[in-house]
């Protein structure tokens, strides 16, 4: 198995960078191939813009999707994007390491998706979801939060961290990945001193060991469920008898009931 590891953290001595290297080492020890991309280390430009494209289809108006498709077919995508697509295509799985900043992934990771998941190449109208270009491949998010596990719980003060990662997981599902349950680590804070710093170092060492042990049992890792094409009508509405896996995609009458219940409490 070949695994692509994507790191999105600006500090090379961060716990995220440490975990990314442990991912690489663990997979190599298991006999797999592993390639690590450090987005900040490469100075990856997350901004999708006209200056990336050398053979514009329309020089008067920049349409990102059309220019992506045009340059894909012309084989003139930016060299960095071409290399990352090649690595994705070769990989059997991708593991993405990043900190949970402002209730989501860092901008550089969102920009990586914007630029590398090229329209017309990695997805199009008939090449999405279970029919996506990455079908048969696995994707895993490994993220750290400064807040506690309770604060990031569904009933926590900061909200459900896993739920807030659903858009990122869905993006990977959209291009065909089998998305694994994210591995979330809480209470990763900087600026600690003395006993507090030692206590956290010991906790993170244990967290790292537990993560490596779990990674060694890769085939047992559960997947995140998503609705399939058959669950929707031709008009893209969820069928009445289809299962619901997320509040982002649910039956309309359930959503209406919830809204009415909230209004009644005002």
C-alpha positions as protocol buffer text, in pm:
chain_id: "A"
residue {
  index: 1
  type: UNK
  ca { x: 0 y: 0 z: 0 }
}
residue {
  index: 2
  type: UNK
  ca { x: 122 y: 351 z: -81 }
}
residue {
  index: 3
  type: UNK
  ca { x: 5 y: 630 z: 151 }
}
residue {
  index: 4
  type: UNK
  ca { x: 25 y: 1002 z: 85 }
}
residue {
  index: 5
  type: UNK
  ca { x: 65 y: 1207 z: 404 }
}
residue {
  index: 6
  type: UNK
  ca { x: -33 y: 1575 z: 388 }
}
residue {
  index: 7
  type: UNK
  ca { x: 83 y: 1807 z: 666 }
}
residue {
  index: 8
  type: UNK
  ca { x: -78 y: 2149 z: 710 }
}
residue {
  index: 9
  type: UNK
  ca { x: 99 y: 2315 z: 1004 }
}
residue {
  index: 10
  type: UNK
  ca { x: 347 y: 2605 z: 984 }
}
residue {
  index: 11
  type: UNK
  ca { x: 575 y: 2485 z: 1267 }
}
residue {
  index: 12
  type: UNK
  ca { x: 807 y: 2196 z: 1186 }
}
residue {
  index: 13
  type: UNK
  ca { x: 839 y: 2111 z: 1557 }
}
residue {
  index: 14
  type: UNK
  ca { x: 463 y: 2106 z: 1619 }
}
residue {
  index: 15
  type: UNK
  ca { x: 277 y: 1804 z: 1752 }
}
residue {
  index: 16
  type: UNK
  ca { x: 103 y: 1783 z: 1414 }
}
residue {
  index: 17
  type: UNK
  ca { x: 440 y: 1754 z: 1241 }
}
residue {
  index: 18
  type: UNK
  ca { x: 546 y: 1494 z: 1499 }
}
residue {
  index: 19
  type: UNK
  ca { x: 233 y: 1287 z: 1429 }
}
residue {
  index: 20
  type: UNK
  ca { x: 281 y: 1316 z: 1053 }
}
residue {
  index: 21
  type: UNK
  ca { x: 633 y: 1177 z: 1088 }
}
residue {
  index: 22
  type: UNK
  ca { x: 505 y: 900 z: 1316 }
}
residue {
  index: 23
  type: UNK
  ca { x: 248 y: 815 z: 1049 }
}
residue {
  index: 24
  type: UNK
  ca { x: 527 y: 785 z: 793 }
}
residue {
  index: 25
  type: UNK
  ca { x: 750 y: 577 z: 1020 }
}
residue {
  index: 26
  type: UNK
  ca { x: 469 y: 346 z: 1131 }
}
residue {
  index: 27
  type: UNK
  ca { x: 360 y: 276 z: 775 }
}
residue {
  index: 28
  type: UNK
  ca { x: 718 y: 215 z: 661 }
}
residue {
  index: 29
  type: UNK
  ca { x: 770 y: -26 z: 950 }
}
residue {
  index: 30
  type: UNK
  ca { x: 459 y: -213 z: 836 }
}
residue {
  index: 31
  type: UNK
  ca { x: 610 y: -254 z: 491 }
}
residue {
  index: 32
  type: UNK
  ca { x: 407 y: 16 z: 316 }
}
residue {
  index: 33
  type: UNK
  ca { x: 528 y: 307 z: 105 }
}
residue {
  index: 34
  type: UNK
  ca { x: 473 y: 656 z: 244 }
}
residue {
  index: 35
  type: UNK
  ca { x: 523 y: 1001 z: 90 }
}
residue {
  index: 36
  type: UNK
  ca { x: 498 y: 1318 z: 300 }
}
residue {
  index: 37
  type: UNK
  ca { x: 387 y: 1657 z: 160 }
}
residue {
  index: 38
  type: UNK
  ca { x: 450 y: 1954 z: 390 }
}
residue {
  index: 39
  type: UNK
  ca { x: 227 y: 2231 z: 251 }
}
residue {
  index: 40
  type: UNK
  ca { x: 390 y: 2510 z: 449 }
}
residue {
  index: 41
  type: UNK
  ca { x: 734 y: 2363 z: 385 }
}
residue {
  index: 42
  type: UNK
  ca { x: 665 y: 2375 z: 12 }
}
residue {
  index: 43
  type: UNK
  ca { x: 523 y: 2728 z: 44 }
}
residue {
  index: 44
  type: UNK
  ca { x: 210 y: 2600 z: -129 }
}
residue {
  index: 45
  type: UNK
  ca { x: -6 y: 2888 z: -256 }
}
residue {
  index: 46
  type: UNK
  ca { x: -364 y: 2820 z: -139 }
}
residue {
  index: 47
  type: UNK
  ca { x: -510 y: 3098 z: -354 }
}
residue {
  index: 48
  type: UNK
  ca { x: -679 y: 2981 z: -672 }
}
residue {
  index: 49
  type: UNK
  ca { x: -625 y: 3264 z: -920 }
}
residue {
  index: 50
  type: UNK
  ca { x: -565 y: 3353 z: -1283 }
}
residue {
  index: 51
  type: UNK
  ca { x: -187 y: 3383 z: -1247 }
}
residue {
  index: 52
  type: UNK
  ca { x: -155 y: 3007 z: -1206 }
}
residue {
  index: 53
  type: UNK
  ca { x: -274 y: 2944 z: -1562 }
}
residue {
  index: 54
  type: UNK
  ca { x: -51 y: 2997 z: -1863 }
}
residue {
  index: 55
  type: UNK
  ca { x: -292 y: 2914 z: -2146 }
}
residue {
  index: 56
  type: UNK
  ca { x: -612 y: 3090 z: -2048 }
}
residue {
  index: 57
  type: UNK
  ca { x: -931 y: 2984 z: -2220 }
}
residue {
  index: 58
  type: UNK
  ca { x: -1082 y: 3323 z: -2137 }
}
residue {
  index: 59
  type: UNK
  ca { x: -836 y: 3607 z: -2079 }
}
residue {
  index: 60
  type: UNK
  ca { x: -1110 y: 3860 z: -1999 }
}
residue {
  index: 61
  type: UNK
  ca { x: -1284 y: 3677 z: -1715 }
}
residue {
  index: 62
  type: UNK
  ca { x: -1140 y: 3421 z: -1475 }
}
residue {
  index: 63
  type: UNK
  ca { x: -1362 y: 3116 z: -1422 }
}
residue {
  index: 64
  type: UNK
  ca { x: -1170 y: 2879 z: -1195 }
}
residue {
  index: 65
  type: UNK
  ca { x: -1363 y: 2566 z: -1288 }
}
residue {
  index: 66
  type: UNK
  ca { x: -1340 y: 2627 z: -1662 }
}
residue {
  index: 67
  type: UNK
  ca { x: -970 y: 2709 z: -1649 }
}
residue {
  index: 68
  type: UNK
  ca { x: -903 y: 2398 z: -1440 }
}
residue {
  index: 69
  type: UNK
  ca { x: -1083 y: 2178 z: -1693 }
}
residue {
  index: 70
  type: UNK
  ca { x: -918 y: 2354 z: -1987 }
}
residue {
  index: 71
  type: UNK
  ca { x: -566 y: 2322 z: -1846 }
}
residue {
  index: 72
  type: UNK
  ca { x: -631 y: 1962 z: -1741 }
}
residue {
  index: 73
  type: UNK
  ca { x: -716 y: 1869 z: -2099 }
}
residue {
  index: 74
  type: UNK
  ca { x: -427 y: 2079 z: -2234 }
}
residue {
  index: 75
  type: UNK
  ca { x: -191 y: 1912 z: -1981 }
}
residue {
  index: 76
  type: UNK
  ca { x: -80 y: 2256 z: -1866 }
}
residue {
  index: 77
  type: UNK
  ca { x: -180 y: 2262 z: -1501 }
}
residue {
  index: 78
  type: UNK
  ca { x: 61 y: 2435 z: -1258 }
}
residue {
  index: 79
  type: UNK
  ca { x: 359 y: 2206 z: -1191 }
}
residue {
  index: 80
  type: UNK
  ca { x: 290 y: 2182 z: -816 }
}
residue {
  index: 81
  type: UNK
  ca { x: -73 y: 2087 z: -878 }
}
residue {
  index: 82
  type: UNK
  ca { x: 32 y: 1828 z: -1136 }
}
residue {
  index: 83
  type: UNK
  ca { x: 277 y: 1672 z: -890 }
}
residue {
  index: 84
  type: UNK
  ca { x: 22 y: 1657 z: -609 }
}
residue {
  index: 85
  type: UNK
  ca { x: -242 y: 1505 z: -840 }
}
residue {
  index: 86
  type: UNK
  ca { x: 14 y: 1246 z: -950 }
}
residue {
  index: 87
  type: UNK
  ca { x: 84 y: 1157 z: -586 }
}
residue {
  index: 88
  type: UNK
  ca { x: -289 y: 1133 z: -510 }
}
residue {
  index: 89
  type: UNK
  ca { x: -346 y: 912 z: -812 }
}
residue {
  index: 90
  type: UNK
  ca { x: -62 y: 680 z: -713 }
}
residue {
  index: 91
  type: UNK
  ca { x: -166 y: 656 z: -348 }
}
residue {
  index: 92
  type: UNK
  ca { x: -399 y: 395 z: -203 }
}
residue {
  index: 93
  type: UNK
  ca { x: -475 y: 621 z: 92 }
}
residue {
  index: 94
  type: UNK
  ca { x: -419 y: 977 z: 215 }
}
residue {
  index: 95
  type: UNK
  ca { x: -367 y: 1087 z: 575 }
}
residue {
  index: 96
  type: UNK
  ca { x: -411 y: 1460 z: 641 }
}
residue {
  index: 97
  type: UNK
  ca { x: -261 y: 1618 z: 954 }
}
residue {
  index: 98
  type: UNK
  ca { x: -371 y: 1965 z: 1063 }
}
residue {
  index: 99
  type: UNK
  ca { x: -464 y: 2179 z: 1366 }
}
residue {
  index: 100
  type: UNK
  ca { x: -826 y: 2272 z: 1430 }
}
residue {
  index: 101
  type: UNK
  ca { x: -816 y: 2652 z: 1391 }
}
residue {
  index: 102
  type: UNK
  ca { x: -1122 y: 2874 z: 1423 }
}
residue {
  index: 103
  type: UNK
  ca { x: -1350 y: 2571 z: 1410 }
}
residue {
  index: 104
  type: UNK
  ca { x: -1207 y: 2433 z: 1089 }
}
residue {
  index: 105
  type: UNK
  ca { x: -895 y: 2344 z: 896 }
}
residue {
  index: 106
  type: UNK
  ca { x: -620 y: 2600 z: 822 }
}
residue {
  index: 107
  type: UNK
  ca { x: -672 y: 2807 z: 505 }
}
residue {
  index: 108
  type: UNK
  ca { x: -377 y: 2639 z: 335 }
}
residue {
  index: 109
  type: UNK
  ca { x: -554 y: 2302 z: 349 }
}
residue {
  index: 110
  type: UNK
  ca { x: -879 y: 2442 z: 210 }
}
residue {
  index: 111
  type: UNK
  ca { x: -676 y: 2605 z: -66 }
}
residue {
  index: 112
  type: UNK
  ca { x: -506 y: 2273 z: -137 }
}
residue {
  index: 113
  type: UNK
  ca { x: -848 y: 2120 z: -200 }
}
residue {
  index: 114
  type: UNK
  ca { x: -952 y: 2419 z: -413 }
}
residue {
  index: 115
  type: UNK
  ca { x: -649 y: 2389 z: -640 }
}
residue {
  index: 116
  type: UNK
  ca { x: -564 y: 2017 z: -645 }
}
residue {
  index: 117
  type: UNK
  ca { x: -913 y: 1863 z: -673 }
}
residue {
  index: 118
  type: UNK
  ca { x: -928 y: 1985 z: -1031 }
}
residue {
  index: 119
  type: UNK
  ca { x: -1262 y: 2014 z: -1207 }
}
residue {
  index: 120
  type: UNK
  ca { x: -1277 y: 1806 z: -1523 }
}
residue {
  index: 121
  type: UNK
  ca { x: -994 y: 1587 z: -1400 }
}
residue {
  index: 122
  type: UNK
  ca { x: -1060 y: 1467 z: -1047 }
}
residue {
  index: 123
  type: UNK
  ca { x: -1434 y: 1529 z: -1055 }
}
residue {
  index: 124
  type: UNK
  ca { x: -1718 y: 1621 z: -1291 }
}
residue {
  index: 125
  type: UNK
  ca { x: -2093 y: 1564 z: -1304 }
}
residue {
  index: 126
  type: UNK
  ca { x: -2069 y: 1191 z: -1376 }
}
residue {
  index: 127
  type: UNK
  ca { x: -1761 y: 1134 z: -1160 }
}
residue {
  index: 128
  type: UNK
  ca { x: -1857 y: 1209 z: -800 }
}
residue {
  index: 129
  type: UNK
  ca { x: -1932 y: 1033 z: -471 }
}
residue {
  index: 130
  type: UNK
  ca { x: -1911 y: 653 z: -508 }
}
residue {
  index: 131
  type: UNK
  ca { x: -1827 y: 705 z: -877 }
}
residue {
  index: 132
  type: UNK
  ca { x: -1548 y: 951 z: -798 }
}
residue {
  index: 133
  type: UNK
  ca { x: -1194 y: 938 z: -932 }
}
residue {
  index: 134
  type: UNK
  ca { x: -1057 y: 841 z: -589 }
}
residue {
  index: 135
  type: UNK
  ca { x: -1293 y: 545 z: -537 }
}
residue {
  index: 136
  type: UNK
  ca { x: -1122 y: 249 z: -377 }
}
residue {
  index: 137
  type: UNK
  ca { x: -887 y: 479 z: -181 }
}
residue {
  index: 138
  type: UNK
  ca { x: -909 y: 570 z: 188 }
}
residue {
  index: 139
  type: UNK
  ca { x: -877 y: 911 z: 351 }
}
residue {
  index: 140
  type: UNK
  ca { x: -809 y: 987 z: 717 }
}
residue {
  index: 141
  type: UNK
  ca { x: -812 y: 1322 z: 898 }
}
residue {
  index: 142
  type: UNK
  ca { x: -585 y: 1359 z: 1203 }
}
residue {
  index: 143
  type: UNK
  ca { x: -651 y: 1687 z: 1382 }
}
residue {
  index: 144
  type: UNK
  ca { x: -556 y: 1853 z: 1710 }
}
residue {
  index: 145
  type: UNK
  ca { x: -756 y: 2105 z: 1911 }
}
residue {
  index: 146
  type: UNK
  ca { x: -647 y: 2332 z: 2193 }
}
residue {
  index: 147
  type: UNK
  ca { x: -977 y: 2289 z: 2374 }
}
residue {
  index: 148
  type: UNK
  ca { x: -1064 y: 1991 z: 2592 }
}
residue {
  index: 149
  type: UNK
  ca { x: -1249 y: 1681 z: 2479 }
}
residue {
  index: 150
  type: UNK
  ca { x: -1559 y: 1796 z: 2669 }
}
residue {
  index: 151
  type: UNK
  ca { x: -1550 y: 2143 z: 2510 }
}
residue {
  index: 152
  type: UNK
  ca { x: -1537 y: 1977 z: 2165 }
}
residue {
  index: 153
  type: UNK
  ca { x: -1814 y: 1727 z: 2242 }
}
residue {
  index: 154
  type: UNK
  ca { x: -2168 y: 1752 z: 2097 }
}
residue {
  index: 155
  type: UNK
  ca { x: -2282 y: 1914 z: 2423 }
}
residue {
  index: 156
  type: UNK
  ca { x: -1959 y: 2109 z: 2472 }
}
residue {
  index: 157
  type: UNK
  ca { x: -1911 y: 2486 z: 2484 }
}
residue {
  index: 158
  type: UNK
  ca { x: -1717 y: 2495 z: 2155 }
}
residue {
  index: 159
  type: UNK
  ca { x: -1952 y: 2261 z: 1969 }
}
residue {
  index: 160
  type: UNK
  ca { x: -1913 y: 1921 z: 1806 }
}
residue {
  index: 161
  type: UNK
  ca { x: -1564 y: 1911 z: 1652 }
}
residue {
  index: 162
  type: UNK
  ca { x: -1637 y: 1602 z: 1445 }
}
residue {
  index: 163
  type: UNK
  ca { x: -1950 y: 1764 z: 1302 }
}
residue {
  index: 164
  type: UNK
  ca { x: -1757 y: 2077 z: 1210 }
}
residue {
  index: 165
  type: UNK
  ca { x: -1514 y: 1859 z: 1015 }
}
residue {
  index: 166
  type: UNK
  ca { x: -1798 y: 1708 z: 811 }
}
residue {
  index: 167
  type: UNK
  ca { x: -1759 y: 1955 z: 519 }
}
residue {
  index: 168
  type: UNK
  ca { x: -1394 y: 1853 z: 483 }
}
residue {
  index: 169
  type: UNK
  ca { x: -1479 y: 1485 z: 507 }
}
residue {
  index: 170
  type: UNK
  ca { x: -1760 y: 1532 z: 256 }
}
residue {
  index: 171
  type: UNK
  ca { x: -1520 y: 1701 z: 13 }
}
residue {
  index: 172
  type: UNK
  ca { x: -1302 y: 1390 z: 20 }
}
residue {
  index: 173
  type: UNK
  ca { x: -1608 y: 1167 z: -18 }
}
residue {
  index: 174
  type: UNK
  ca { x: -1721 y: 1387 z: -308 }
}
residue {
  index: 175
  type: UNK
  ca { x: -1419 y: 1281 z: -515 }
}
residue {
  index: 176
  type: UNK
  ca { x: -1468 y: 916 z: -421 }
}
residue {
  index: 177
  type: UNK
  ca { x: -1260 y: 851 z: -109 }
}
residue {
  index: 178
  type: UNK
  ca { x: -1373 y: 603 z: 155 }
}
residue {
  index: 179
  type: UNK
  ca { x: -1342 y: 847 z: 448 }
}
residue {
  index: 180
  type: UNK
  ca { x: -1235 y: 697 z: 779 }
}
residue {
  index: 181
  type: UNK
  ca { x: -1351 y: 824 z: 1116 }
}
residue {
  index: 182
  type: UNK
  ca { x: -1127 y: 1120 z: 1203 }
}
residue {
  index: 183
  type: UNK
  ca { x: -864 y: 1083 z: 1473 }
}
residue {
  index: 184
  type: UNK
  ca { x: -905 y: 1380 z: 1706 }
}
residue {
  index: 185
  type: UNK
  ca { x: -666 y: 1484 z: 1982 }
}
residue {
  index: 186
  type: UNK
  ca { x: -768 y: 1749 z: 2235 }
}
residue {
  index: 187
  type: UNK
  ca { x: -594 y: 1985 z: 2476 }
}
residue {
  index: 188
  type: UNK
  ca { x: -287 y: 2049 z: 2260 }
}
residue {
  index: 189
  type: UNK
  ca { x: -176 y: 2390 z: 2385 }
}
residue {
  index: 190
  type: UNK
  ca { x: 135 y: 2604 z: 2364 }
}
residue {
  index: 191
  type: UNK
  ca { x: 288 y: 2839 z: 2619 }
}
residue {
  index: 192
  type: UNK
  ca { x: 279 y: 2594 z: 2911 }
}
residue {
  index: 193
  type: UNK
  ca { x: 562 y: 2591 z: 3166 }
}
residue {
  index: 194
  type: UNK
  ca { x: 696 y: 2378 z: 3451 }
}
residue {
  index: 195
  type: UNK
  ca { x: 459 y: 2104 z: 3570 }
}
residue {
  index: 196
  type: UNK
  ca { x: 189 y: 2195 z: 3319 }
}
residue {
  index: 197
  type: UNK
  ca { x: 432 y: 2158 z: 3030 }
}
residue {
  index: 198
  type: UNK
  ca { x: 559 y: 1823 z: 3157 }
}
residue {
  index: 199
  type: UNK
  ca { x: 207 y: 1697 z: 3216 }
}
residue {
  index: 200
  type: UNK
  ca { x: 108 y: 1782 z: 2860 }
}
residue {
  index: 201
  type: UNK
  ca { x: 427 y: 1633 z: 2717 }
}
residue {
  index: 202
  type: UNK
  ca { x: 354 y: 1305 z: 2897 }
}
residue {
  index: 203
  type: UNK
  ca { x: -7 y: 1309 z: 2777 }
}
residue {
  index: 204
  type: UNK
  ca { x: 92 y: 1376 z: 2415 }
}
residue {
  index: 205
  type: UNK
  ca { x: 353 y: 1102 z: 2426 }
}
residue {
  index: 206
  type: UNK
  ca { x: 81 y: 860 z: 2532 }
}
residue {
  index: 207
  type: UNK
  ca { x: -156 y: 997 z: 2266 }
}
residue {
  index: 208
  type: UNK
  ca { x: 111 y: 946 z: 2001 }
}
residue {
  index: 209
  type: UNK
  ca { x: 168 y: 585 z: 2106 }
}
residue {
  index: 210
  type: UNK
  ca { x: -206 y: 513 z: 2104 }
}
residue {
  index: 211
  type: UNK
  ca { x: -238 y: 667 z: 1758 }
}
residue {
  index: 212
  type: UNK
  ca { x: 48 y: 457 z: 1621 }
}
residue {
  index: 213
  type: UNK
  ca { x: -106 y: 141 z: 1766 }
}
residue {
  index: 214
  type: UNK
  ca { x: -438 y: 227 z: 1605 }
}
residue {
  index: 215
  type: UNK
  ca { x: -268 y: 305 z: 1272 }
}
residue {
  index: 216
  type: UNK
  ca { x: -104 y: -37 z: 1280 }
}
residue {
  index: 217
  type: UNK
  ca { x: -458 y: -183 z: 1270 }
}
residue {
  index: 218
  type: UNK
  ca { x: -547 y: 23 z: 962 }
}
residue {
  index: 219
  type: UNK
  ca { x: -785 y: -237 z: 819 }
}
residue {
  index: 220
  type: UNK
  ca { x: -999 y: -222 z: 1134 }
}
residue {
  index: 221
  type: UNK
  ca { x: -1051 y: 156 z: 1118 }
}
residue {
  index: 222
  type: UNK
  ca { x: -1425 y: 237 z: 1080 }
}
residue {
  index: 223
  type: UNK
  ca { x: -1554 y: 448 z: 791 }
}
residue {
  index: 224
  type: UNK
  ca { x: -1778 y: 752 z: 798 }
}
residue {
  index: 225
  type: UNK
  ca { x: -2118 y: 670 z: 640 }
}
residue {
  index: 226
  type: UNK
  ca { x: -2254 y: 887 z: 359 }
}
residue {
  index: 227
  type: UNK
  ca { x: -2567 y: 863 z: 150 }
}
residue {
  index: 228
  type: UNK
  ca { x: -2525 y: 697 z: -188 }
}
residue {
  index: 229
  type: UNK
  ca { x: -2662 y: 807 z: -524 }
}
residue {
  index: 230
  type: UNK
  ca { x: -2954 y: 566 z: -490 }
}
residue {
  index: 231
  type: UNK
  ca { x: -3072 y: 755 z: -179 }
}
residue {
  index: 232
  type: UNK
  ca { x: -3169 y: 1062 z: -384 }
}
residue {
  index: 233
  type: UNK
  ca { x: -3439 y: 1144 z: -636 }
}
residue {
  index: 234
  type: UNK
  ca { x: -3359 y: 1272 z: -985 }
}
residue {
  index: 235
  type: UNK
  ca { x: -3413 y: 1617 z: -840 }
}
residue {
  index: 236
  type: UNK
  ca { x: -3137 y: 1553 z: -580 }
}
residue {
  index: 237
  type: UNK
  ca { x: -3377 y: 1537 z: -284 }
}
residue {
  index: 238
  type: UNK
  ca { x: -3323 y: 1274 z: -16 }
}
residue {
  index: 239
  type: UNK
  ca { x: -3580 y: 997 z: -61 }
}
residue {
  index: 240
  type: UNK
  ca { x: -3830 y: 959 z: 228 }
}
residue {
  index: 241
  type: UNK
  ca { x: -3706 y: 610 z: 315 }
}
residue {
  index: 242
  type: UNK
  ca { x: -3334 y: 689 z: 283 }
}
residue {
  index: 243
  type: UNK
  ca { x: -3111 y: 676 z: 591 }
}
residue {
  index: 244
  type: UNK
  ca { x: -2980 y: 994 z: 754 }
}
residue {
  index: 245
  type: UNK
  ca { x: -2615 y: 1010 z: 858 }
}
residue {
  index: 246
  type: UNK
  ca { x: -2566 y: 1381 z: 924 }
}
residue {
  index: 247
  type: UNK
  ca { x: -2771 y: 1691 z: 1010 }
}
residue {
  index: 248
  type: UNK
  ca { x: -2623 y: 1844 z: 695 }
}
residue {
  index: 249
  type: UNK
  ca { x: -2825 y: 1599 z: 482 }
}
residue {
  index: 250
  type: UNK
  ca { x: -3159 y: 1513 z: 642 }
}
residue {
  index: 251
  type: UNK
  ca { x: -3527 y: 1480 z: 565 }
}
residue {
  index: 252
  type: UNK
  ca { x: -3706 y: 1812 z: 516 }
}
residue {
  index: 253
  type: UNK
  ca { x: -3991 y: 1735 z: 753 }
}
residue {
  index: 254
  type: UNK
  ca { x: -3747 y: 1655 z: 1033 }
}
residue {
  index: 255
  type: UNK
  ca { x: -3567 y: 1983 z: 975 }
}
residue {
  index: 256
  type: UNK
  ca { x: -3897 y: 2175 z: 971 }
}
residue {
  index: 257
  type: UNK
  ca { x: -4005 y: 2014 z: 1298 }
}
residue {
  index: 258
  type: UNK
  ca { x: -3676 y: 2107 z: 1462 }
}
residue {
  index: 259
  type: UNK
  ca { x: -3705 y: 2467 z: 1345 }
}
residue {
  index: 260
  type: UNK
  ca { x: -4062 y: 2493 z: 1471 }
}
residue {
  index: 261
  type: UNK
  ca { x: -3956 y: 2353 z: 1808 }
}
residue {
  index: 262
  type: UNK
  ca { x: -3686 y: 2617 z: 1838 }
}
residue {
  index: 263
  type: UNK
  ca { x: -3925 y: 2896 z: 1738 }
}
residue {
  index: 264
  type: UNK
  ca { x: -4180 y: 2783 z: 1998 }
}
residue {
  index: 265
  type: UNK
  ca { x: -3920 y: 2831 z: 2270 }
}
residue {
  index: 266
  type: UNK
  ca { x: -3849 y: 3194 z: 2177 }
}
